[in-house]
Amino acid sequence: MLITSKNRIILSILMLIILSIINYYVQFGDINGLLFIAVIIFFSYQDDVKFSGAILFCALTNIFWEYGDLANHKFTNDIAALITSSFRIIISILTSIGTHTFYLEKIQKETILKQKAELEKTNLELNKFIAMAAHDIRNPVASIKMISDFLVEDEYLTKESKEWVEIIQVSASNSLLILNNTLNISQIRSGKVEMNFLKEDYIQFVKDNLLINNHLATTKKQTILFQSNVPTLEVEFDKSRLVQVMNNLINNAIKYSPEDSHIVIYVDYKEDDTNGKYVKTLVKDEGMGIDEEYHDILYHAFSTTPNRPTNNESKSGLGLAIVKKIVELHHGKVGFNSVKGSGSEFYFCIPISQIS
């Protein structure tokens, strides 16, 4: 049965009165102090009693305590009685502090664990909702993009109509990118990402991906260059997932680079301190660079910098977070080098042989 604060106080005072009356007729001896301290603990051991109240209760305890002793003529008004009374007061206060501290720490831990569980449950439900919404919206947006892709190639369109279709095409592409990123980050956070590792020619994979992104670079009069110190290499990786990594990094380079600039993709071997062998892919641009104060948040979901895309493209703050998660699912690592005004280098490394 739950004892309320009011009832606890009443019971504690009644216990003290009873103990004092008994102490008047019967000498408890050494156990005397323990009985009174037990009453203090009974009063203090709860979260809804203020600390000041517990200290006040200690003082009341000692009044009852001394009353019983003096009535029983156990002590006289000498130095021994003063020392004993002071000692009892100190013990009572320390007991109250210790009891309160222990209980408050216990309550704080339980509260933190409860809040953590509720937060995880809320995040899981939110991720499910976001995933469902993004999935349902993605199909019609993909249809809009596909139709606009066909229309923009129609030679019978007037110049003005073509410009309007191009606007629709760009808007649909940006919306589809945001939806795909949202769906990806939702799946990753919920832990529902299934990896399909297959051994493939990694160098050819990178080249194929550059061809896909070259059209986007051409629209901004940019040139994508490829350099590799690895002529050919068989690597186990999830092709569909790593395509997202490549697309996000190259799209960012295109997005934040000016016209008539170069974007270079390097591929090379890399070894770490544990002699692990990796293949490193680096995307270097000639863009505006990133201020150092934003370096720590670049891979955080929904975090963005003040940098504006050079052609007003959209940004969601999800691309690099997805890159990091997918590379980590490959047991790999990500990194970057960037100085404001001097471009950026983003890279990722995946092991040549996947860790089982």
C-alpha positions as CSV (number, residue, x, y, z in Angstrom):
1,M,0.0,0.0,0.0
2,L,1.3,3.4,-1.0
3,I,1.9,5.7,2.0
4,T,1.4,9.4,1.3
5,S,3.7,12.1,2.6
6,K,1.0,13.3,5.1
7,N,0.5,9.9,6.5
8,R,4.2,9.2,6.6
9,I,4.8,12.4,8.7
10,I,1.9,11.5,11.1
11,L,3.2,7.9,11.5
12,S,6.8,9.1,12.1
13,I,5.7,11.6,14.8
14,L,3.5,8.9,16.5
15,M,6.5,6.5,16.4
16,L,8.7,9.1,18.0
17,I,6.2,9.8,20.7
18,I,5.8,6.1,21.5
19,L,9.6,5.6,21.5
20,S,10.0,8.6,23.9
21,I,7.3,7.3,26.3
22,I,8.9,3.9,26.3
23,N,12.3,5.4,26.8
24,Y,10.9,7.2,29.9
25,Y,10.2,3.8,31.6
26,V,12.7,1.5,29.9
27,Q,16.3,2.2,29.1
28,F,17.1,1.1,25.6
29,G,20.8,1.3,26.1
30,D,22.9,1.3,22.9
31,I,19.9,0.4,20.7
32,N,18.3,3.7,21.6
33,G,20.0,5.7,18.9
34,L,19.2,3.1,16.2
35,L,15.5,3.2,16.9
36,F,15.3,6.9,16.5
37,I,17.4,6.8,13.3
38,A,15.0,4.2,11.9
39,V,12.2,6.7,12.3
40,I,14.3,9.3,10.4
41,I,14.9,6.8,7.6
42,F,11.2,6.0,7.4
43,F,10.4,9.7,7.0
44,S,13.2,10.5,4.6
45,Y,13.0,7.6,2.2
46,Q,10.8,9.0,-0.5
47,D,11.1,11.4,-3.4
48,D,8.3,13.8,-2.6
49,V,9.6,15.0,0.8
50,K,11.8,18.1,0.4
51,F,15.3,18.0,1.8
52,S,14.6,21.0,4.1
53,G,11.7,19.0,5.6
54,A,13.9,16.1,6.3
55,I,16.4,18.3,8.2
56,L,13.6,19.8,10.2
57,F,12.4,16.3,11.0
58,C,15.9,15.5,12.3
59,A,15.6,18.5,14.7
60,L,12.2,17.3,16.0
61,T,13.6,13.8,16.4
62,N,16.4,15.1,18.6
63,I,13.9,17.1,20.7
64,F,11.9,13.9,21.4
65,W,15.1,12.0,21.9
66,E,16.5,14.5,24.5
67,Y,13.1,14.7,26.2
68,G,13.1,11.0,26.8
69,D,16.7,11.0,28.1
70,L,16.2,14.0,30.4
71,A,12.9,12.7,31.8
72,N,14.6,9.5,32.6
73,H,17.5,11.4,34.3
74,K,19.9,9.6,32.0
75,F,22.0,12.7,31.6
76,T,22.6,15.8,33.6
77,N,23.4,19.3,32.3
78,D,27.1,18.6,32.0
79,I,29.6,18.6,29.1
80,A,28.9,14.9,28.4
81,A,25.2,15.6,27.8
82,L,26.1,18.4,25.4
83,I,28.6,16.3,23.4
84,T,26.1,13.4,23.2
85,S,23.3,15.7,22.0
86,S,25.6,17.2,19.4
87,F,26.7,13.8,18.2
88,R,23.1,12.7,17.9
89,I,22.2,15.8,15.9
90,I,25.1,15.2,13.5
91,I,24.2,11.5,13.1
92,S,20.6,12.4,12.4
93,I,21.5,14.9,9.7
94,L,24.0,12.7,8.1
95,T,21.5,9.9,8.1
96,S,18.9,12.1,6.5
97,I,21.4,13.3,3.8
98,G,22.5,9.8,3.0
99,T,19.0,8.5,2.8
100,H,17.8,11.3,0.6
101,T,20.8,11.1,-1.7
102,F,20.5,7.4,-2.2
103,Y,16.8,7.6,-2.9
104,L,17.1,10.6,-5.3
105,E,19.8,8.8,-7.3
106,K,17.6,5.8,-7.5
107,I,14.6,7.9,-8.7
108,Q,16.8,9.7,-11.2
109,K,18.1,6.4,-12.7
110,E,14.6,5.0,-13.0
111,T,13.4,8.2,-14.6
112,I,16.2,8.3,-17.1
113,L,15.6,4.7,-18.0
114,K,11.9,5.3,-18.4
115,Q,12.4,8.4,-20.5
116,K,14.9,6.5,-22.7
117,A,12.4,3.7,-23.3
118,E,9.6,6.1,-24.1
119,L,11.9,8.0,-26.5
120,E,13.0,4.8,-28.3
121,K,9.4,3.8,-28.6
122,T,8.4,7.3,-30.0
123,N,11.4,7.2,-32.4
124,L,10.4,3.8,-33.7
125,E,6.8,4.9,-34.3
126,L,8.0,8.1,-36.0
127,N,10.4,6.2,-38.2
128,K,7.6,3.8,-39.3
129,F,5.3,6.8,-40.0
130,I,8.0,8.6,-42.0
131,A,8.9,5.4,-44.0
132,M,5.2,4.8,-44.9
133,A,4.7,8.4,-45.9
134,A,7.8,8.6,-48.0
135,H,7.0,5.3,-49.7
136,D,3.5,6.3,-50.5
137,I,4.6,9.7,-51.9
138,R,7.6,8.4,-53.8
139,N,5.7,6.5,-56.5
140,P,3.6,9.5,-57.8
141,V,6.6,11.8,-57.7
142,A,8.7,9.2,-59.6
143,S,5.9,9.1,-62.2
144,I,6.0,12.9,-62.5
145,K,9.7,12.8,-63.0
146,M,9.5,10.0,-65.6
147,I,6.8,11.9,-67.6
148,S,8.8,15.1,-67.5
149,D,11.9,13.3,-68.7
150,F,9.9,12.1,-71.8
151,L,8.4,15.5,-72.4
152,V,11.6,17.5,-72.2
153,E,12.9,15.5,-75.1
154,D,9.8,16.2,-77.2
155,E,11.0,18.2,-80.3
156,Y,7.5,19.6,-80.8
157,L,7.5,21.5,-77.5
158,T,7.8,25.3,-77.8
159,K,10.7,27.0,-76.0
160,E,8.5,28.3,-73.3
161,S,6.8,25.0,-72.7
162,K,10.1,23.2,-72.5
163,E,11.3,25.6,-69.8
164,W,8.2,24.9,-67.8
165,V,8.7,21.1,-68.2
166,E,12.3,21.5,-67.1
167,I,11.2,23.2,-64.0
168,I,8.8,20.3,-63.3
169,Q,11.6,17.9,-64.0
170,V,14.1,19.5,-61.6
171,S,11.4,19.9,-58.9
172,A,10.4,16.2,-59.3
173,S,14.1,15.1,-59.2
174,N,14.8,17.1,-56.0
175,S,11.6,15.8,-54.4
176,L,12.5,12.2,-55.3
177,L,16.0,12.6,-53.9
178,I,14.6,13.9,-50.6
179,L,12.0,11.1,-50.4
180,N,14.6,8.5,-51.1
181,N,17.0,9.9,-48.5
182,T,14.1,10.1,-45.9
183,L,13.2,6.5,-46.6
184,N,16.8,5.4,-46.4
185,I,17.5,7.1,-43.1
186,S,14.2,5.8,-41.6
187,Q,15.1,2.2,-42.6
188,I,18.7,2.5,-41.2
189,R,17.5,4.0,-37.9
190,S,14.9,1.3,-37.5
191,G,17.5,-1.4,-38.1
192,K,15.6,-2.9,-41.1
193,V,18.3,-2.6,-43.6
194,E,19.1,-5.9,-45.3
195,M,22.6,-6.1,-46.9
196,N,23.3,-8.2,-49.9
197,F,27.1,-8.6,-50.3
198,L,28.3,-9.9,-53.6
199,K,31.8,-10.0,-55.1
200,E,32.0,-7.5,-58.0
201,D,34.6,-5.5,-60.0
202,Y,34.7,-2.4,-57.8
203,I,36.6,-0.2,-60.4
204,Q,34.0,-0.9,-63.1
205,F,31.3,-0.2,-60.5
206,V,32.7,3.3,-59.9
207,K,33.1,4.0,-63.6
208,D,29.5,3.0,-64.3
209,N,28.3,5.3,-61.5
210,L,30.3,8.2,-63.0
211,L,28.5,7.8,-66.3
212,I,25.2,8.0,-64.6
213,N,26.2,11.3,-62.8
214,N,28.0,12.8,-65.8
215,H,24.7,14.1,-67.3
216,L,23.9,16.0,-64.2
217,A,27.4,17.6,-64.2
218,T,27.1,18.5,-67.9
219,T,24.0,20.6,-67.1
220,K,26.2,22.8,-64.9
221,K,29.1,22.7,-67.4
222,Q,31.2,20.7,-65.0
223,T,33.7,17.9,-65.8
224,I,34.0,14.7,-63.9
225,L,37.5,13.1,-64.0
226,F,38.4,9.6,-62.9
227,Q,41.8,8.6,-61.5
228,S,42.7,5.2,-60.1
229,N,45.9,3.5,-58.9
230,V,43.9,0.2,-58.9
231,P,43.3,-1.2,-62.4
232,T,40.9,-3.8,-61.3
233,L,39.7,-5.2,-58.0
234,E,37.2,-7.7,-56.8
235,V,35.4,-6.6,-53.7
236,E,32.4,-7.8,-51.7
237,F,29.9,-5.0,-51.3
238,D,26.2,-4.3,-51.6
239,K,25.9,-2.7,-55.0
240,S,22.5,-1.1,-54.5
241,R,23.5,0.5,-51.2
242,L,26.9,1.7,-52.4
243,V,25.3,3.4,-55.4
244,Q,23.6,5.6,-52.9
245,V,26.9,6.5,-51.3
246,M,28.5,7.4,-54.6
247,N,25.4,9.3,-55.8
248,N,25.2,11.4,-52.6
249,L,28.9,12.3,-52.6
250,I,29.0,13.1,-56.4
251,N,25.7,15.0,-56.2
252,N,27.0,17.1,-53.3
253,A,30.2,17.9,-55.3
254,I,28.1,19.0,-58.3
255,K,25.6,20.8,-56.2
256,Y,28.2,23.0,-54.3
257,S,30.7,23.5,-57.2
258,P,30.5,26.4,-59.7
259,E,30.2,26.1,-63.4
260,D,33.2,25.2,-65.5
261,S,34.8,23.4,-62.6
262,H,36.3,19.9,-62.2
263,I,35.2,17.1,-60.0
264,V,37.8,14.4,-59.5
265,I,37.2,10.8,-58.2
266,Y,40.2,9.0,-56.9
267,V,40.4,5.3,-56.1
268,D,43.4,3.8,-54.2
269,Y,44.4,1.2,-51.7
270,K,44.6,2.1,-48.0
271,E,45.8,0.3,-44.9
272,D,44.9,1.2,-41.3
273,D,46.8,0.8,-38.0
274,T,45.5,-2.8,-37.6
275,N,46.9,-3.7,-41.1
276,G,43.4,-3.9,-42.5
277,K,43.3,-3.5,-46.2
278,Y,40.7,-1.1,-47.7
279,V,39.8,0.4,-51.0
280,K,39.5,4.2,-50.7
281,T,37.2,6.3,-52.9
282,L,37.6,10.1,-52.7
283,V,35.5,12.8,-54.3
284,K,37.2,16.1,-54.7
285,D,35.5,19.3,-55.8
286,E,36.4,22.9,-56.4
287,G,33.5,24.3,-54.5
288,M,33.2,26.9,-51.7
289,G,34.6,24.6,-48.9
290,I,33.1,24.2,-45.4
291,D,33.8,26.4,-42.4
292,E,35.6,24.5,-39.6
293,E,32.9,25.3,-37.1
294,Y,30.5,23.0,-39.0
295,H,32.9,20.0,-39.4
296,D,31.6,18.2,-36.3
297,I,28.0,18.1,-37.5
298,L,28.4,17.2,-41.2
299,Y,27.5,13.5,-40.8
300,H,24.6,14.2,-38.4
301,A,21.1,13.7,-39.8
302,F,19.1,16.9,-40.7
303,S,22.2,19.1,-40.0
304,T,23.1,21.6,-42.6
305,T,25.6,24.4,-43.2
306,P,25.0,27.9,-44.4
307,N,26.5,27.0,-47.8
308,R,24.0,27.4,-50.6
309,P,24.0,25.2,-53.7
310,T,25.3,27.1,-56.7
311,N,22.2,26.5,-58.8
312,N,19.6,26.7,-55.9
313,E,19.3,22.9,-55.7
314,S,17.5,21.5,-52.6
315,K,19.3,20.1,-49.6
316,S,17.8,18.0,-46.8
317,G,20.8,17.4,-44.5
318,L,20.4,13.6,-44.9
319,G,22.8,12.7,-47.6
320,L,26.0,12.4,-45.6
321,A,24.2,10.7,-42.7
322,I,23.1,8.0,-45.1
323,V,26.6,7.8,-46.5
324,K,28.1,7.2,-43.1
325,K,25.5,4.6,-42.1
326,I,25.8,2.6,-45.3
327,V,29.7,2.6,-45.2
328,E,29.6,1.5,-41.5
329,L,27.3,-1.4,-42.6
330,H,30.1,-2.3,-44.9
331,H,32.5,-2.3,-41.9
332,G,34.1,0.8,-43.5
333,K,35.0,4.3,-42.6
334,V,34.2,7.8,-43.8
335,G,36.1,11.1,-43.7
336,F,36.6,14.5,-45.3
337,N,39.0,17.4,-45.7
338,S,37.6,20.9,-46.3
339,V,38.8,24.4,-46.0
340,K,36.5,27.3,-46.5
341,G,37.1,28.8,-49.9
342,S,39.3,25.9,-51.1
343,G,36.9,23.1,-52.0
344,S,36.2,19.8,-50.2
345,E,37.3,16.2,-50.3
346,F,34.9,13.5,-49.1
347,Y,36.0,9.9,-49.0
348,F,35.0,6.4,-47.8
349,C,36.9,3.2,-47.3
350,I,35.5,-0.3,-47.4
351,P,37.4,-3.5,-46.6
352,I,38.5,-5.5,-49.5
353,S,37.3,-8.6,-47.8
354,Q,34.1,-8.2,-45.8
355,I,34.1,-9.1,-42.1
356,S,31.8,-12.0,-41.4
